[in-house]
Every structure is written in C-alpha cells, then in structure tokens.
C-alpha cells in the first residue's frame, strides 16, 4: 500500500500489490521509496539492504545515499507514507459517515496488507530510538486527525491515546490471525474494535 500512495495520494483500498509498476515521471527519491516499501513488505527489515533497494529502483547502489541517510531513515519514510495512506482512507470513511464496523474492517485490512512491515516496526521500536520516536509521533498525529474529524471529542489526549492503543493492538491481532489460531471467528473482535471507534466518536 505505501508505495502505491506515492503516485495515488488517496487510494480507495488499504491494500494492493506491492510490485505495482512505477508511475511515469517519478523522481529518484520516490522510486527508491517505492522500492524500499516493496523490499520491506516482502523481506522485512533484516532481509533488506540499501544495495537491494537501489537495484530494485533501477539505480547504482551509491545512489541511495544521495537521498537517504541509511536504512533506518528510509524505513521511517516508508512508515510515514503508510500512515498518510491510512489517514486519507479513514478521513474519507469519516466524511461519508461509514459505520464504525466498516472503519474497523478497513483498519484491520490496512494492518493485514502491511503485516511483515508492521512486525518489524514493533520490534525495531524497541531497539532504535529513531523508530520509537517515529511511532510516537505517528500516534500523536492520529490523535490530532481524530480531533479534526470529531470536533466535539472532549476526552483528553491520554484517554484518546489509550483507546487508540487498544484499537491498534486489536487490529494487529486480527491481521496476525490470532483469533484464527484459537479457532475463533474474527467477527467478534471486529465488533469490539467498532465499539472502541464508537467511543472515539462520542467520548466526552
């Protein structure tokens, strides 16, 4: 999904093939970012290096360092693109008054489409201060976006963050198939996620 949003700022779906062709006229920075997104989705952080990213984008390895500091830098940028895509889609769903269950389903699908990347995001946040900070900043932007979408939301940021963290964990569990591992349907978990979204729409 992330690499698609570079040429399609407001995608209709939260997922699409990671190897979609590059759009005509994309610049070097964008091509590298698209290639990195594909590499991270397919191989994860440890299985990707800057040479592979450059080659996948069609450039010599040294080209990478003209645009990005290192692999951590481009990982954070891919994360930002994914976040922007998610925010655009959620904003669109909010604008057309989608049900909370529909929003929960879109969130879970977004997590599922970026599953390998998100696994590595969670792990890397423990080991790399830059990624830990990027994750915290992303969550704060989510809170700010919610306040734009829901001007009457009066709960304080700590309360909103607690709800968002519960929602994030639940959607991750759905995406990872943790309910299926227990032989359970994910419908109940989606309904619980919808209840959390209801709180974000009504919390005062």
LUMKE-726797 format. One record per residue: residue number from 1; residue in three letters; x, y, z of N, C-alpha, C, O in turn. Coordinates in steps of 0.001 Angstrom, whole numbers, always signed. Example, Ala and Ser with C-alpha at 12.3 -4.5 7.8 and 13.67 -1.06 7.14 Angstrom:
seq/type/n_X/n_Y/n_Z/ca_X/ca_Y/ca_Z/c_X/c_Y/c_Z/o_X/o_Y/o_Z
1/ALA/+13190/-5690/+7800/+12300/-4500/+7800/+13200/-3300/+7800/+14236/-3319/+8465
2/SER/+12850/-2250/+7080/+13670/-1060/+7140/+12900/+30/+7870/+13409/+1138/+8039
END
This chain:
seq/type/n_X/n_Y/n_Z/ca_X/ca_Y/ca_Z/c_X/c_Y/c_Z/o_X/o_Y/o_Z
1/UNK/+805/-1197/+0/+0/+0/+0/+841/+1250/+0/+558/+2179/-757
2/UNK/+1881/+1305/+836/+2636/+2547/+961/+3195/+3016/-352/+3088/+4194/-691
3/UNK/+3804/+2090/-1112/+4426/+2521/-2350/+3395/+2980/-3360/+3702/+3824/-4202
4/UNK/+2162/+2446/-3303/+1122/+2886/-4218/+713/+4318/-3936/+388/+5057/-4865
5/UNK/+722/+4724/-2683/+252/+6053/-2337/+1174/+7144/-2861/+775/+8307/-2922
6/UNK/+2377/+6798/-3234/+3291/+7806/-3756/+2808/+8357/-5086/+3087/+9507/-5423
7/UNK/+2093/+7551/-5832/+1545/+8029/-7097/+35/+8164/-7049/-565/+8731/-7962
8/UNK/-599/+7641/-5977/-2043/+7727/-5810/-2323/+8195/-4392/-2507/+7360/-3506
9/UNK/-2362/+9505/-4143/-2418/+10001/-2776/-3658/+9581/-1993/-3610/+9521/-765
10/UNK/-4767/+9289/-2674/-5965/+8899/-1951/-6499/+7581/-2498/-7509/+7573/-3203
11/UNK/-5847/+6480/-2190/-6286/+5193/-2705/-7630/+4799/-2127/-7988/+5234/-1033
12/UNK/-8381/+3976/-2856/-9690/+3546/-2403/-9607/+2361/-1458/-10513/+2147/-653
13/UNK/-8536/+1589/-1545/-8398/+410/-714/-7117/+497/+95/-6185/+1222/-253
14/UNK/-7094/-266/+1191/-5935/-244/+2057/-4841/-1186/+1568/-3757/-1209/+2151
15/UNK/-5087/-1958/+524/-4079/-2892/+58/-4084/-2984/-1454/-5107/-2774/-2107
16/UNK/-2917/-3304/-1998/-2746/-3540/-3412/-1399/-4196/-3598/-579/-4177/-2680
17/UNK/-1144/-4775/-4754/+120/-5473/-4944/+1309/-4567/-4688/+1355/-3430/-5157
18/UNK/+2267/-5085/-3938/+3453/-4287/-3614/+4341/-4059/-4822/+5143/-3124/-4838
19/UNK/+4204/-4918/-5851/+5079/-4778/-7004/+4400/-4054/-8163/+4763/-4253/-9323
20/UNK/+3405/-3206/-7844/+2739/-2431/-8886/+3766/-1572/-9615/+4691/-1066/-8980
21/UNK/+3632/-1391/-10935/+4640/-638/-11680/+4714/+809/-11250/+3717/+1389/-10820
22/UNK/+5882/+1386/-11363/+6077/+2786/-11001/+5331/+3674/-11987/+5226/+3350/-13170
23/UNK/+4822/+4782/-11500/+4147/+5743/-12359/+5182/+6516/-13171/+6306/+6748/-12724
24/UNK/+4771/+6909/-14376/+5684/+7651/-15241/+6061/+8972/-14587/+5230/+9629/-13959
25/UNK/+7328/+9352/-14741/+7764/+10654/-14260/+8137/+10712/-12796/+8418/+11797/-12289
26/UNK/+8152/+9578/-12088/+8524/+9610/-10678/+10007/+9941/-10535/+10835/+9498/-11331
27/UNK/+10328/+10730/-9503/+11724/+11124/-9323/+12502/+10035/-8591/+11933/+9048/-8125
28/UNK/+13826/+10239/-8500/+14698/+9222/-7917/+14302/+8911/-6476/+14225/+7745/-6088
29/UNK/+14054/+9941/-5693/+13694/+9740/-4290/+12442/+8869/-4162/+12390/+7964/-3329
30/UNK/+11437/+9150/-4993/+10196/+8397/-4930/+10388/+6962/-5386/+9827/+6039/-4795
31/UNK/+11177/+6768/-6433/+11442/+5417/-6913/+12162/+4589/-5855/+11859/+3410/-5675
32/UNK/+13103/+5195/-5162/+13796/+4491/-4075/+12825/+4153/-2949/+12885/+3068/-2371
33/UNK/+11945/+5077/-2648/+10975/+4852/-1572/+10020/+3717/-1934/+9709/+2874/-1093
34/UNK/+9558/+3694/-3175/+8696/+2606/-3637/+9428/+1270/-3550/+8870/+277/-3084
35/UNK/+10670/+1254/-3999/+11446/+20/-3962/+11656/-444/-2522/+11560/-1637/-2234
36/UNK/+11940/+484/-1627/+12137/+137/-220/+10861/-448/+376/+10911/-1436/+1108
37/UNK/+9727/+158/+66/+8460/-354/+581/+8252/-1792/+144/+7862/-2640/+947
38/UNK/+8511/-2068/-1124/+8348/-3424/-1634/+9298/-4394/-946/+8904/-5495/-563
39/UNK/+10557/-3975/-791/+11540/-4832/-130/+11139/-5122/+1322/+11201/-6267/+1769
40/UNK/+10732/-4087/+2047/+10363/-4279/+3447/+9130/-5169/+3574/+9058/-6008/+4473
41/UNK/+8158/-4990/+2676/+6954/-5811/+2716/+7292/-7268/+2418/+6778/-8177/+3071
42/UNK/+8151/-7485/+1439/+8466/-8850/+1018/+9481/-9542/+1927/+9376/-10743/+2178
43/UNK/+10461/-8785/+2419/+11590/-9416/+3110/+11809/-8927/+4535/+12657/-9468/+5246
44/UNK/+11062/-7916/+4965/+11276/-7374/+6299/+12534/-6519/+6369/+13257/-6377/+5383
45/UNK/+12784/-5960/+7528/+13911/-5041/+7695/+15249/-5768/+7588/+16139/-5338/+6855
46/UNK/+15384/-6860/+8315/+16669/-7572/+8337/+17023/-8160/+6973/+18200/-8274/+6632
47/UNK/+16020/-8527/+6203/+16259/-9148/+4922/+16458/-8171/+3770/+16555/-8575/+2611
48/UNK/+16516/-6893/+4097/+16659/-5853/+3077/+17932/-5062/+3333/+18267/-4789/+4485
49/UNK/+18646/-4689/+2272/+19771/-3769/+2440/+19666/-2657/+1399/+18880/-2743/+455
50/UNK/+20464/-1622/+1585/+20346/-447/+723/+20738/-748/-722/+20200/-138/-1646
51/UNK/+21668/-1681/-926/+22039/-2063/-2294/+20867/-2680/-3033/+20627/-2378/-4202
52/UNK/+20131/-3555/-2335/+18972/-4183/-2960/+17901/-3158/-3283/+17254/-3230/-4328
53/UNK/+17716/-2203/-2382/+16721/-1156/-2628/+17090/-366/-3873/+16248/-130/-4740
54/UNK/+18357/+43/-3960/+18808/+828/-5110/+18658/+42/-6407/+18167/+560/-7410
55/UNK/+19088/-1213/-6371/+18993/-2036/-7588/+17543/-2242/-8006/+17221/-2204/-9194
56/UNK/+16677/-2459/-7033/+15264/-2666/-7360/+14662/-1420/-7997/+13781/-1511/-8852
57/UNK/+15146/-259/-7574/+14659/+1000/-8141/+15291/+1312/-9490/+14865/+2236/-10182
58/UNK/+16322/+531/-9867/+16965/+738/-11153/+18177/+1637/-11109/+18558/+2220/-12124
59/UNK/+18800/+1758/-9923/+19938/+2660/-9763/+21165/+1917/-9239/+21065/+808/-8714
60/UNK/+22313/+2549/-9393/+23536/+2030/-8787/+23430/+2160/-7266/+22778/+3082/-6776
61/UNK/+24062/+1247/-6509/+23929/+1261/-5049/+24235/+2605/-4391/+23551/+3002/-3449
62/UNK/+25269/+3313/-4886/+25648/+4566/-4231/+24581/+5653/-4353/+24586/+6618/-3588
63/UNK/+23666/+5497/-5315/+22603/+6490/-5493/+21752/+6624/-4242/+21258/+7708/-3932
64/UNK/+21583/+5526/-3527/+20739/+5523/-2329/+21138/+6639/-1372/+20281/+7346/-842
65/UNK/+22453/+6795/-1151/+22932/+7701/-117/+22881/+9178/-532/+23171/+10061/+276
66/UNK/+22524/+9434/-1746/+22288/+10822/-2148/+20933/+11317/-1659/+20683/+12522/-1613
67/UNK/+20057/+10379/-1295/+18680/+10730/-956/+18283/+10342/+458/+17420/+10983/+1057
68/UNK/+18904/+9296/+998/+18547/+8813/+2332/+19816/+8537/+3129/+20830/+8098/+2586
69/UNK/+19738/+8800/+4409/+20914/+8647/+5270/+21313/+7181/+5414/+22491/+6840/+5304
70/UNK/+20323/+6311/+5660/+20595/+4896/+5872/+19289/+4119/+5796/+18248/+4676/+5446
71/UNK/+19344/+2851/+6119/+18153/+2001/+6027/+17092/+2411/+7039/+15898/+2324/+6751
72/UNK/+17509/+2856/+8217/+16558/+3335/+9216/+15791/+4544/+8683/+14574/+4640/+8844
73/UNK/+16505/+5453/+8055/+15897/+6663/+7514/+14790/+6318/+6516/+13683/+6846/+6615
74/UNK/+15080/+5446/+5567/+14078/+5129/+4555/+12952/+4275/+5145/+11814/+4355/+4683
75/UNK/+13254/+3465/+6152/+12202/+2704/+6831/+11184/+3657/+7462/+9974/+3457/+7347
76/UNK/+11687/+4682/+8122/+10798/+5669/+8740/+9971/+6386/+7678/+8793/+6670/+7894
77/UNK/+10587/+6681/+6527/+9853/+7361/+5454/+8762/+6461/+4874/+7672/+6937/+4558
78/UNK/+9045/+5171/+4732/+8013/+4235/+4264/+6864/+4182/+5272/+5695/+4164/+4886
79/UNK/+7197/+4158/+6541/+6178/+4165/+7600/+5301/+5406/+7485/+4084/+5322/+7644
80/UNK/+5909/+6552/+7211/+5154/+7793/+7072/+4180/+7719/+5890/+3044/+8185/+5986
81/UNK/+4624/+7141/+4791/+3747/+7016/+3620/+2570/+6100/+3942/+1435/+6392/+3565
82/UNK/+2835/+4990/+4639/+1752/+4096/+5046/+765/+4834/+5946/-449/+4714/+5780
83/UNK/+1291/+5591/+6890/+423/+6348/+7790/-436/+7344/+7015/-1632/+7469/+7276
84/UNK/+172/+8052/+6061/-579/+9027/+5267/-1707/+8356/+4498/-2806/+8901/+4395
85/UNK/-1432/+7163/+3953/-2460/+6435/+3212/-3599/+6029/+4134/-4770/+6177/+3785
86/UNK/-3256/+5519/+5306/-4265/+5117/+6271/-5116/+6317/+6693/-6342/+6227/+6758
87/UNK/-4454/+7435/+6976/-5181/+8622/+7401/-6120/+9123/+6312/-7247/+9527/+6599
88/UNK/-5662/+9099/+5061/-6509/+9548/+3946/-7753/+8678/+3821/-8854/+9191/+3618
89/UNK/-7584/+7379/+3940/-8717/+6472/+3798/-9669/+6616/+4977/-10885/+6635/+4788
90/UNK/-9135/+6716/+6189/-10003/+6888/+7350/-10745/+8217/+7287/-11917/+8291/+7656
91/UNK/-10072/+9266/+6823/-10741/+10554/+6657/-11887/+10467/+5666/-12949/+11058/+5861
92/UNK/-11651/+9724/+4605/-12692/+9531/+3594/-13874/+8764/+4169/-15027/+9107/+3911
93/UNK/-13586/+7718/+4954/-14656/+6943/+5582/-15445/+7792/+6569/-16671/+7704/+6630
94/UNK/-14746/+8608/+7335/-15417/+9504/+8278/-16307/+10497/+7543/-17436/+10760/+7959
95/UNK/-15789/+11044/+6448/-16536/+12064/+5706/-17841/+11520/+5144/-18833/+12243/+5053
96/UNK/-17838/+10243/+4767/-19087/+9685/+4225/-19865/+8890/+5272/-20727/+8077/+4941
97/UNK/-19544/+9141/+6534/-20302/+8577/+7646/-20367/+7044/+7597/-21423/+6450/+7817
98/UNK/-19247/+6430/+7313/-19183/+4964/+7359/-19467/+4495/+8778/-19245/+5227/+9742
99/UNK/-19957/+3275/+8895/-20211/+2732/+10225/-18886/+2434/+10925/-17841/+2298/+10288
100/UNK/-18959/+2340/+12231/-17750/+2023/+12989/-17228/+635/+12630/-16019/+406/+12658
101/UNK/-18120/-292/+12294/-17681/-1623/+11887/-16941/-1555/+10550/-15932/-2237/+10368
102/UNK/-17427/-751/+9626/-16728/-595/+8345/-15329/-1/+8550/-14371/-403/+7890
103/UNK/-15229/+946/+9461/-13927/+1543/+9747/-13002/+515/+10392/-11819/+450/+10060
104/UNK/-13534/-284/+11311/-12732/-1337/+11942/-12226/-2327/+10902/-11071/-2750/+10955
105/UNK/-13079/-2696/+9963/-12674/-3628/+8907/-11570/-3019/+8038/-10635/-3717/+7644
106/UNK/-11675/-1719/+7738/-10650/-1047/+6940/-9324/-994/+7694/-8263/-1189/+7101
107/UNK/-9382/-732/+8997/-8159/-703/+9805/-7482/-2077/+9827/-6269/-2186/+9649
108/UNK/-8281/-3113/+10048/-7719/-4461/+10091/-7111/-4842/+8741/-6054/-5470/+8689
109/UNK/-7778/-4462/+7653/-7243/-4754/+6328/-5948/-3987/+6089/-5021/-4506/+5466
110/UNK/-5884/-2759/+6581/-4658/-1979/+6457/-3494/-2637/+7180/-2374/-2669/+6668
111/UNK/-3763/-3167/+8384/-2716/-3864/+9121/-2308/-5142/+8381/-1126/-5480/+8311
112/UNK/-3297/-5842/+7835/-3023/-7101/+7139/-2186/-6881/+5885/-1312/-7689/+5571
113/UNK/-2449/-5800/+5172/-1738/-5543/+3915/-284/-5145/+4143/+537/-5213/+3228
114/UNK/+28/-4732/+5361/+1383/-4290/+5690/+1946/-5132/+6828/+2698/-4637/+7667
115/UNK/+1576/-6405/+6846/+1809/-7256/+8005/+3285/-7400/+8358/+3674/-7165/+9502
116/UNK/+4115/-7786/+7379/+5529/-8007/+7663/+6200/-6712/+8100/+6996/-6697/+9039
117/UNK/+5868/-5623/+7405/+6441/-4332/+7779/+6098/-3991/+9220/+6967/-3556/+9976
118/UNK/+4839/-4185/+9611/+4422/-3821/+10970/+5066/-4724/+12024/+5353/-4275/+13134
119/UNK/+5290/-5977/+11687/+6011/-6841/+12634/+7386/-6264/+12941/+7804/-6201/+14097
120/UNK/+8073/-5851/+11904/+9409/-5303/+12089/+9354/-3922/+12749/+10246/-3564/+13518
121/UNK/+8325/-3163/+12455/+8151/-1875/+13121/+8073/-2054/+14628/+8736/-1339/+15380
122/UNK/+7261/-3012/+15070/+7123/-3240/+16510/+8455/-3627/+17139/+8810/-3119/+18202
123/UNK/+9193/-4521/+16491/+10474/-4969/+17044/+11513/-3850/+17027/+12220/-3633/+18011
124/UNK/+11595/-3152/+15913/+12626/-2122/+15764/+12399/-947/+16718/+13348/-267/+17111
125/UNK/+11144/-715/+17085/+10856/+383/+18015/+11517/+161/+19372/+11773/+1120/+20101
126/UNK/+11793/-1096/+19715/+12482/-1389/+20977/+13982/-1122/+20887/+14630/-828/+21891
127/UNK/+14522/-1227/+19682/+15977/-1193/+19517/+16528/+102/+18934/+17714/+392/+19093
128/UNK/+15696/+875/+18270/+16164/+2061/+17560/+15368/+3296/+18007/+14169/+3386/+17742
129/UNK/+16020/+4239/+18676/+15313/+5434/+19160/+14592/+6203/+18052/+13525/+6772/+18283
130/UNK/+15177/+6221/+16842/+14542/+6983/+15747/+13186/+6376/+15378/+12225/+7095/+15103
131/UNK/+13124/+5055/+15376/+11870/+4401/+15019/+10872/+4491/+16173/+9674/+4668/+15950
132/UNK/+11363/+4368/+17392/+10487/+4545/+18553/+9854/+5932/+18534/+8660/+6078/+18795
133/UNK/+10656/+6950/+18224/+10132/+8311/+18178/+9168/+8491/+17002/+8147/+9167/+17132
134/UNK/+9492/+7887/+15857/+8611/+7982/+14688/+7246/+7371/+15007/+6210/+7898/+14599
135/UNK/+7256/+6267/+15733/+5996/+5614/+16103/+5192/+6495/+17056/+3976/+6620/+16910
136/UNK/+5862/+7102/+18027/+5179/+8002/+18955/+4608/+9211/+18219/+3474/+9619/+18472
137/UNK/+5391/+9779/+17311/+4921/+10937/+16538/+3715/+10566/+15678/+2775/+11351/+15547
138/UNK/+3744/+9370/+15095/+2618/+8907/+14288/+1351/+8824/+15129/+281/+9246/+14689
139/UNK/+1467/+8293/+16313/+291/+8171/+17187/-239/+9539/+17589/-1451/+9728/+17693
140/UNK/+651/+10490/+17815/+195/+11850/+18148/-518/+12487/+16964/-1489/+13222/+17144
141/UNK/-43/+12211/+15756/-740/+12730/+14569/-2124/+12100/+14426/-3062/+12756/+13974
142/UNK/-2253/+10828/+14810/-3563/+10178/+14784/-4537/+10906/+15714/-5697/+11128/+15365
143/UNK/-4053/+11269/+16886/-4901/+11990/+17832/-5334/+13332/+17243/-6501/+13712/+17337
144/UNK/-4388/+14043/+16637/-4715/+15338/+16028/-5733/+15176/+14898/-6653/+15984/+14764
145/UNK/-5565/+14127/+14085/-6516/+13890/+12990/-7901/+13582/+13540/-8903/+14060/+13008
146/UNK/-7961/+12794/+14593/-9256/+12482/+15203/-9962/+13742/+15688/-11180/+13871/+15563
147/UNK/-9195/+14659/+16235/-9810/+15893/+16735/-10333/+16752/+15572/-11308/+17486/+15731
148/UNK/-9690/+16660/+14418/-10212/+17362/+13244/-11501/+16715/+12758/-12455/+17407/+12405
149/UNK/-11525/+15382/+12742/-12707/+14668/+12264/-13870/+14756/+13246/-15035/+14790/+12850
150/UNK/-13532/+14793/+14541/-14550/+14795/+15590/-14358/+16026/+16485/-13822/+15909/+17587
151/UNK/-14789/+17199/+16021/-14534/+18435/+16782/-15135/+18432/+18186/-14682/+19173/+19058
152/UNK/-16147/+17605/+18405/-16789/+17568/+19727/-16147/+16551/+20668/-16625/+16337/+21782
153/UNK/-15067/+15930/+20213/-14340/+14989/+21070/-13639/+15776/+22180/-12723/+16555/+21916
154/UNK/-14077/+15563/+23419/-13535/+16355/+24537/-12636/+15548/+25470/-12036/+16109/+26387
155/UNK/-12538/+14263/+25250/-11642/+13464/+26084/-10211/+13974/+25940/-9820/+14444/+24873
156/UNK/-9433/+13879/+27018/-8054/+14365/+26937/-7200/+13418/+26101/-7607/+12297/+25794
157/UNK/-6007/+13892/+25739/-5157/+13122/+24836/-4777/+11769/+25420/-4662/+10789/+24683
158/UNK/-4584/+11702/+26719/-4200/+10430/+27334/-5307/+9394/+27173/-5031/+8224/+26910
159/UNK/-6555/+9819/+27329/-7687/+8908/+27161/-7814/+8460/+25711/-8019/+7279/+25430
160/UNK/-7691/+9417/+24793/-7773/+9079/+23365/-6648/+8126/+22986/-6867/+7170/+22243
161/UNK/-5449/+8381/+23490/-4310/+7512/+23193/-4560/+6100/+23700/-4239/+5129/+23014
162/UNK/-5131/+5977/+24898/-5407/+4653/+25462/-6386/+3879/+24582/-6221/+2677/+24375
163/UNK/-7405/+4567/+24064/-8371/+3912/+23177/-7686/+3509/+21874/-7888/+2400/+21380
164/UNK/-6884/+4401/+21325/-6186/+4112/+20074/-5234/+2924/+20218/-5133/+2095/+19313
165/UNK/-4541/+2842/+21347/-3620/+1729/+21567/-4374/+396/+21651/-3912/-620/+21131
166/UNK/-5530/+413/+22306/-6353/-797/+22345/-6812/-1184/+20944/-6787/-2358/+20575
167/UNK/-7227/-194/+20172/-7694/-434/+18813/-6572/-965/+17926/-6771/-1895/+17144
168/UNK/-5401/-367/+18057/-4236/-801/+17280/-3879/-2243/+17591/-3631/-3037/+16684
169/UNK/-3853/-2582/+18869/-3498/-3950/+19267/-4535/-4954/+18777/-4184/-6042/+18322
170/UNK/-5788/-4595/+18869/-6846/-5498/+18446/-6791/-5731/+16934/-6942/-6860/+16469
171/UNK/-6573/-4657/+16173/-6476/-4800/+14715/-5230/-5585/+14319/-5257/-6349/+13354
172/UNK/-4149/-5402/+15052/-2948/-6206/+14802/-3241/-7690/+15044/-2809/-8546/+14271
173/UNK/-3976/-7989/+16119/-4305/-9380/+16433/-5166/-9993/+15336/-4967/-11147/+14957
174/UNK/-6123/-9221/+14827/-6959/-9701/+13723/-6101/-9959/+12495/-6209/-11005/+11856
175/UNK/-5240/-8986/+12170/-4392/-9110/+10982/-3435/-10289/+11091/-3158/-10958/+10095
176/UNK/-2930/-10546/+12290/-1980/-11633/+12503/-2657/-13005/+12581/-1979/-14031/+12629
177/UNK/-3991/-13021/+12593/-4696/-14297/+12659/-4712/-14928/+14035/-4848/-16145/+14163
178/UNK/-4573/-14098/+15080/-4526/-14649/+16429/-5860/-15267/+16839/-5887/-16225/+17611
179/UNK/-6976/-14722/+16322/-8276/-15326/+16610/-8396/-16674/+15910/-8876/-17652/+16485
180/UNK/-7951/-16704/+14660/-7996/-17955/+13895/-7150/-19036/+14573/-7505/-20214/+14558
181/UNK/-6021/-18616/+15168/-5164/-19576/+15869/-5920/-20276/+17002/-5606/-21413/+17354
182/UNK/-6911/-19594/+17567/-7716/-20168/+18649/-8978/-20831/+18131/-9829/-21271/+18904
183/UNK/-9090/-20897/+16800/-10277/-21499/+16208/-11502/-20622/+16314/-12627/-21122/+16310
184/UNK/-11297/-19302/+16409/-12394/-18365/+16600/-12573/-17469/+15382/-11626/-17217/+14636
185/UNK/-13787/-16997/+15194/-14069/-16037/+14134/-13536/-14674/+14539/-13514/-14333/+15722
186/UNK/-13106/-13890/+13547/-12638/-12536/+13854/-13785/-11542/+13980/-13564/-10377/+14311
187/UNK/-15011/-11996/+13718/-16146/-11059/+13733/-16319/-10413/+15108/-16561/-9210/+15210
188/UNK/-16194/-11214/+16154/-16352/-10657/+17498/-15302/-9605/+17799/-15599/-8586/+18422
189/UNK/-14074/-9847/+17359/-13002/-8875/+17579/-13257/-7603/+16787/-12995/-6503/+17275
190/UNK/-13766/-7746/+15566/-14101/-6556/+14770/-15210/-5754/+15442/-15191/-4523/+15416
191/UNK/-16173/-6445/+16043/-17247/-5738/+16748/-16697/-4985/+17963/-17130/-3871/+18257
192/UNK/-15746/-5597/+18663/-15123/-4901/+19802/-14318/-3703/+19318/-14315/-2658/+19967
193/UNK/-13636/-3843/+18188/-12916/-2703/+17618/-13888/-1599/+17251/-13600/-418/+17449
194/UNK/-15043/-1981/+16714/-16068/-982/+16364/-16547/-231/+17607/-16825/+966/+17541
195/UNK/-16643/-931/+18735/-17056/-266/+19986/-16018/+774/+20409/-16375/+1844/+20904
196/UNK/-14746/+464/+20215/-13695/+1437/+20533/-13807/+2654/+19622/-13626/+3788/+20067
197/UNK/-14105/+2418/+18353/-14284/+3538/+17420/-15504/+4353/+17807/-15485/+5580/+17712
198/UNK/-16564/+3688/+18243/-17742/+4410/+18736/-17355/+5359/+19870/-17836/+6491/+19929
199/UNK/-16493/+4898/+20763/-16043/+5760/+21864/-15334/+6994/+21340/-15527/+8097/+21850
200/UNK/-14509/+6799/+20315/-13773/+7932/+19749/-14715/+8911/+19042/-14381/+10079/+18849
201/UNK/-15876/+8427/+18665/-16854/+9287/+18005/-17768/+9988/+19003/-18435/+10965/+18661
202/UNK/-17796/+9487/+20242/-18754/+10020/+21204/-18125/+10433/+22533/-18784/+11076/+23350
203/UNK/-16864/+10075/+22761/-16243/+10299/+24078/-16297/+11772/+24454/-15915/+12644/+23674
204/UNK/-16774/+12029/+25654/-16856/+13437/+26117/-16601/+13499/+27608/-16624/+14582/+28193
END
